[in-house]
Amino acid sequence: MVSSGGNMKCKKCGYLTSLESDEKMIKTTLRKEKEITIVDSDEIIATLPTTHIKCPECGHGTAEWWLRQLRSADESEVRFFRCMKCRNTWREYD
């Protein structure tokens, strides 16, 4: 929705609605970063992909994995692994 003559107008379909007198528009110039939340609980929920890799702690051969961009955008992502047996978490860099 964009402001159009004291009303709000949809760019896509053209729907027009008026602003109530006590409503105010706020214009922001800075983009707010979205937080990435990894839910970690004691309950094992099999939603992450798995791979065959040896755990450095217990030697088990299967781990969950995911990618995170921790450094600047021109550098590669970091791979995280979590052992399916002992729940140890470690990372690998390219």
PEQUIHU-V649207 format. One record per run of one state. SS is the DSSP state (H for helix, E for strand, C for the rest). FROM is the first residue (numbers start at 1). LEN is the number of residues. Records with the same first field share a line. If there is no record, write none. Layout:
# PEQUIHU-V649207
SS=FROM-LEN + FROM-LEN
This chain:
# PEQUIHU-V649207
C=1-1 + 5-2 + 10-6 + 19-31 + 53-9 + 69-9 + 84-5 + 93-2
E=2-3 + 7-3 + 16-3 + 50-3 + 62-7 + 78-6 + 89-4
